[in-house]
């Protein structure tokens, strides 16, 4: 036993010395290891983005257009463009001036913290968008807002059946809730909303599992309803009741016009809103990929925002940029939801309100009626529907916004 102890002591001492030497070696490796420059990071990210594009187009002949919609300097943008082009060339992609099978539009945009590469792959039969982060934005953080927004909600009515959309009449005494195959009417009586009738919609298509629908973005008296694959109308003149017919028209987005975007792209949108800043009308669109894109002119986004939910609507407060966005949270249909106000200025989105919580997921977030100069209430308020997780009922709310400086 003593012999083993004597032999083990030098061995343990040697292992200790070896470990110390290893620590010093690793320290010097990390201390003097070359750092990766920002330009190299941008270039490598551009090459990675090009590889994703190549996986979609393979060896096609393409036209290639670059657009800098970010704060990248000319030299940095040139290095990104060159790296992207060289990576495609290395993989056998040929560039032509016109009449190509595929057109590529490569744009660099940014959000407050990241540069984003957006590649639109335009083919005759379809189009595709690939987006990825390519680097981090260096610069000062946006200043704190000089105002604060408070959100308010008022429960109007609730019902057991789903509410796909609802509108308030101009007199604020009548409301119409669109269901899967019917329209429920409500009337303001005795200081509360009371049900006043149900009209059946003679739809031809079976309801979808994830039901969607919308009233038309016109006056309620026009009586038009969009459902997936169907358009239902009623004539206020001949009183023949509702009629539904097949339609390829997209479900309308009240308060937002996406006329500048192709119909193939619109199929991937979940919700959209329009705001006015610096005298310009801008659109914010949330896609099925969970990203919110800011459009100013044309089909290329100038900024992309993440960590927002799937529902969005705009309201006017007069503070900040004038118009704000109300955005839902990131939860799924099994969790309670919340809505926050966002202000967009200089292509940056900033949270300007506390989260307003709801007892269930938000299924509808929309405008209460058509957006017009005469309909001021529709500009300053919004509507929301949640599915209460405790009761299972669908609850209709009117949302309003107030500003303090």
N, C-alpha and C positions, 0 to 999 in steps of 0.2 A: 504494500500500500504506500509506503514511504517512497519507494523507487518511482512509482507512477507519479507521485506529487512532484518530485524533483525534476522529472523529465517534462512535465506539462507546463512548468513555469516559463522556461525559455520559449516554448512554442507559443504560449499565450502572449508573451511579450513581443514576439516577432509579428504576430497577427495584428496587435495594436499599432505597431509602427507602420505596417503596410496600410492600414485603414487611414492613418493620419496623412501619409503620402498621397493616398487616393483622393482625400478631401482637398488637399492643396492643388492637385492636378485639375480636379473638376472646377475649383474656384478660378484658376487661371484660364481654363477653357471658356467659361461663361464670361469672364471679365474682358477677354480680348477677342471673343467671337465677333465676326462682322455682323453689323446690324443691316436688316433689309430696308432699303430706302423706300420712301413713299411711292416714287415713280415706278420702281420695280414691282411694288404691290399692285398698283393700278394696271400695269402692263400684264402681269401674270393673271390678274382677275379678268382682264379683257380676253386673254387667251382661253381661260376656262369658259367664259361666256361663249366664245366662238366655237368651242368644242360641243357645247350644248346645242348650238344652232346647227352645226354640221350633222349631229345625230338626227336632226329632223329633215335636213335637205339633202344629205349625202353628197353626191358628186354633181349636183345640178349646176347649170350656168345661171349666174345671178347678176342683177344690177345691185349696186351698193351705194347707199347714201348715208352720210353721217350728219348728225345734228347735235350741237352743244347747247343744251338748255340748262346748264348748271353754272356754277362759279369757277369751274376749272379754267386755268389759264390756257392760252392758245398752245403753248408748248406741251403742257400736260395732256390736253385733249388730242393733240397730234400723235403723241406716243401711244395713247389708248387706241386711236384709230389704226395706226400702223400695226400694232400688236394683233388686233382683231383681224385685219386683212391678211397679215402674214400667216396666221394660224389656219385660216381657211384655205389659203393658197397651198400651204404645206400638206393639206389633206385632199388636194386635188380639185378644189372648187375653182371654176373659171369665172372671171369677171367680164361682163360685156356692157356696152353702153345702152342698149335697148333690146326689146323683143326677147327678153329672158323668160324662162319658165317660172322663175322665182324672183321677186323683188324684195330686197332687204333694206329696211330703214332702221339704222342704229342711232339711238338717242341716249345721251347722258343727262339724267335729271338728278335731283337730290331732294332729300328731306332734311330736317335740321341737323342730323348727325351722320348721314350716309350719302355717298354717291351711288346712283343706281343706273345700270345699263338696261335699256329697254329695246328689244329687237322685235320689230314687226315683220313677220314672214308673210308676204302677200303672194298668194297663188291664184290662178284663175278660178279654181273650184272652191277654195276656202282661204282663210287667213288664220294666223296663229301669233301669239305674243309670248316672248320669253323675257323674263325679268330676273335680274340678280344684282346683289350688292357688289360693287367693285372697289370700294374704298371708303375711308372716313373723312368727313368734313372737318377741317381745322379752322377755328375762328371763335370769336366770342359768343357766348350763349345769348339768345334773344332776351331783350330787356323785359322786366316784369310789367304786366299791363297796368295802366293807370286807372283802371276801372274794374268792377267786379259784377258778374252776372249771377242773379238768383233765379232758379227755376221753380215754377209752381205747377201743381197738378190738381185737377178737379175731376172726381169720379162722376160720370154722367149716368151711365146705366150698365147693367150686366145681364148676361143670358147664358144658358147652358150650351147652345149651339155655337159653332165657330163664327167669328166675325172676320171677314177677309178685308173689309174696308168700311168706313162710314164717313158720311158728310153731314154738315150742319147747314140748314137753310139760312138765307140771309137774315131772316127775322129772329134767328137764334132760338126759335120755339119749336122747330121741327128737326128731327134727325132721322137718317136712313142708314141702316146697317145691312151691308151686303153679306149674305151667307153663302153656303155652297150651292144651294139651288133655290134660294128665296131671298126676299128683301123684307126686313122687319122695320116698321115705322114706329117712331117714338115722338111724343108730344110733351111739351113743358106745361104741366098743370099742377096747381096747388103747391108751388115751390119744389116740384120734383119732376123727373122725367118718367112718363108712363107709356107702356106699350099701347099702340093704337091700331095695329093691324099687321098682317103678313101677306105678301104677294108671292105666288109661286112663279119660278122661272122655268119655262118649258125647254130645258136644255136637252141636247141630243147625246152629248158625250158623258160617259160616267165620270164622277168626281175623281180627281187625282188624289194620291195619298197625301202629298204635301200641297194642300189646296191653296190657290192664289186667285186673286181677282181684284178689280178696281172699278170704281165709278169713273166715267169719262171726265176729262179735265175741262169741263164746261159747266154751265149752270145746271143745277139739279133738275130744272124743269125740262131739260132736253132728254132725260131718262135714257141714258145709254150705259151699258155695263159690259166690261171686258172680262172674259173668263178664258182659261187656256183653250185655244182653238175655237172659241165661239164669241160672237158679239150679239148681245140681247138688246132690243129696243122696244120702246112703247111710244105710241103716238098720242100726244095730249089732245089731238083734234078729233080723230074718229073713234076713240075709246074702245079699240079692239083688243086691248090688253097686250101682254108681252109676247114677243116673238123672238126666237133665237135662230141663228144661222151660223154655219161654219165660217171661220175667218182666220186669216194668217196674220192679222194685225197684232202687234205686240201689246201686252198689257201696258196701259198708259202710265206715265210717271207724272203725277200732278205736281206742278210747280217746277218742272224741268223739261227742257227740250234738247234732245240729243240728235238733232237733224244732221249735224255735221259728221256723225259717225255711221259707218256702214251697218246694215242690218245684221251682217254676219257677226260683227263684234257685239252688237247689242244683246244677242242671245245669252252672253255670258254675264250680263250685269244683273245684280240683285236689286239694288236701289240707287237712286241718284237725287241730287239736289243742285240748285243753282244759287249763286250768290253774286253780288255786285260789289266790286272793290276797284278803286282808282278809275271809276267811270267805265269799267269793263264788266261784261257778264262772263262768269266763269262757272264751269260745271265740275262737280265732285261726284265720282261714280265709284261704287263699291262692287267689285267683281266677285265671282264665285271662288277665286283664289284667296279671298280675305283681305285683299289690298285695296286701299282707297286711292284713286288717281285724280289728280287735279288737271283739268283741261282749260286752256285759255283760247286758243285758236287752232283748229284742225284736230286730227285724230291722234296726235302724239301727246302723252301726258307730260306736263312740265314739272310735276312733283308727285311723289308716291308716299303714302302714309300707311303705317302698319299698326297693329294692336287696337284696331277699331272693330266694333261689331258689324253685323250685316245690314242694319237699318240706319237710315240717315234722312234728315229733313232740314231745311233752312228756315230761319225766322229772322225778322227785322227788329232790332232794338235801338239803332241809332248810335250805339257805343262802338268804340273800336273801329273796325272797318265798316260798320253799319249793319251788315248781315252776319249772323252766326250760324253754326251748324249744331244740331242736336244729334248725338251719336250714341248708339246702344253699346252695351258691354260685349265681352268676348265669350260669354257662357253659352251652353247649349240649351236645348228645350227642357232640360230637367233641373235647371238652376234659376234662381231669382235673378232679375236683370236690374240694370241701372242706366240712366241717361245722363250724359255730360254735355256741356256747351263748349264748342271749340271755335276759336277765332283764327282766320287765315289772313295773314298779311305778309307781303313780300315772299309768297310761296312757302311760308312756314305756318304750321298749325300749332296752336297753343291752347291748352286747357284753361278755361277762365271761369269755371264754376265747380262747386262741389257736386258729387254724384247724387242724383235723385233716384232713390231706390223704389222698386216695384215688387209686389208679392209673387211675381212669376216672370217667365220669359216674355219679352216684347215680340208680338207677332206682326204688328202693323205700326208703322211710324210714317205719318203722311201729313199733307196740308188739309185743313178743314173744308176747303173749297177752292175755286179757281183763283189764281193770283192775278189781281187787277188793281189799278189805282183806286177804283171805287170800293173794292172789297178790302178795306184796311185790316179788318179782323183776321182775314186769311193770311195776311203778311206777318202779323205779329204773334200768331198762335199756331199751334200744331195739334194733331190728334195722335193718340197712341192706344193700342189694344194690348193687353197682356192676358195670359192664361194663369189665373190664380192657382198656385200649386196646392193650396190647402182645400179650396172649394171646388176646383176644376172648372169654374165659370170663367167666361171671357168678359173682361171688364174694359169699358170704353172711357178714355180720359181726354180732357182738353188740357193742353199744356200752354203755359204762358211764360213770359220772360221779362225780368225787370233789371234795370241797370243802375248801379251806384258808383260814383266817382270818388 
